[in-house]
Amino acid sequence: MDVGSYQGPQRRLFALRGAVQAEANEREAILAAAEELMRALIERNSLEADDMVSCIFTTTADLDAEFPAVAARQLGLSTVPLLCTREIPVPGSMERVIRVMLHYYAPEDATPDHVYIGETQKLRGDLNAAQ
């Protein structure tokens, strides 16, 4: 296809945010929580792997039994670059939290639908009305 002749809607880069709490520092609990979060992000935003640029997962220091990115791979995101890292251990912060920032392309008039599941909705009170 000649890129210069493309007349479809303009696309731009977006970043989605989300969070979920794992029930425990156990491999299956981390994978289940990360899968729930990724499925919700994908479904609410009608995403396809081809639209995704990259995905960064963070975990609180109390989660180290598995990489949350494993759940994304199990969902079929085999071509999306994934990264896991550790959150800053702020005293008194919520425990067992998996956060994600997902970069993707969508039509420029798209509205990202961020996903905060369960108790993590408290992390983004400004978004609760949209949950």
N, C-alpha and C positions, 0 to 999 in steps of 0.2 A: 504494500500500500504506500502511495506517495504521501508522506507526512504533510506536505504543503497543501494537499487537497482535502485533508480531514476537516469535516464541517460539524462534528459532534460537539456536545457541550464541553466547555473548558473544565479541566480538572486541576485540582490543587492538592497539596500535601496537608494532611490533618494529623493530629495526635489525639488519641483516645486515652483516657485514664480510667483506672478501676482498682478495686481492692476487695479482698475477701479474707475471712479469718479461717485458718485451718483448725480443725477440732483438736489436733494433737501434733506433736513433733514426731510423726510416723509417716513413712513413705506413702502409704495409701491415703492418709488424711490430706497430705500436701497435694498429691496428684488429684484427688477428688475435688478439693477446693479450687485448684488452678484450672481444672477442666470446667467446672461450673462457671468460673469467671470468664474464661475464654469463650465458651459457648454463648454466654449472655452477650458479650461484646460483639461477637460475630453475627448473632441473630438480630440484635437490636439495630445494628448498623448495616445489615445486608452485605457483609464483607465476603470477599473471595480471597483465597491465598494470593492470587495474581495481583490484587490491589495493595497488598501489604508490603511495606518497605523494610520494617524491622520491629522488633518487640523486645522491650527491656522489662525484666521481672526483678523486683526487689523483695527481700524477706527480712523480717525482724530477726535479731540475733538468736532467738530461741527456736528458729526453724532451720535445721540442717540435715534432716533425714533424706532429702531428695531435692533435686533441682525442679522448680516449677515448670521450666521449659520442657521437661520430659512430657508433661501433659499436652503441651502445644504440639509437639512432634507426634504424639499418639492421635491427635485430632487431624493429622494430615498436613501440618504446616512444615513440610520437609524442605521447602525452598526459601523460607523466610528466615533471615538471620535473627537468632535469639541470643539473649544475654541475661545471665542471672548475677545479681550483686546483693550486697548487704545494706540495709537501711542504717542510718545514723542511730545509735542507741540512746535516744533521748529519755532521761529518767521519767517514769510515769506514763510513757506512751503505750498505746494498745499493744497487746501481745499477740503472737502467732499470726501476723498479718502478711499477706502476699499482695504486693501492689504490681501494677503493670502500666506501661506506657507503650501504646501500639501506634506506629506511624503507618499511614495508608493514604492512597490517592482516591479521591471521590470528586463528583461534580462540585464546582466551586460554590454552589448554593446549598450543599449538604449541611446538615446540622448534626455534629457529633453527639452521640448519646452515651455519655459516660456511665459506668456501672459500678456501684458500690453496694455490695451484698451484705445483708444482715447488720451486725453491729458496726461494720465499717462505714455505714451511712453517716455515723457521727463524725467521721473524718472530714466530710464535705457537706456540712449542713446547708450550704448554699445550693446544693444540687438535690436535696431530699425531695423537693416538690416534684422533680422530674422522675423519681424512681418508681 
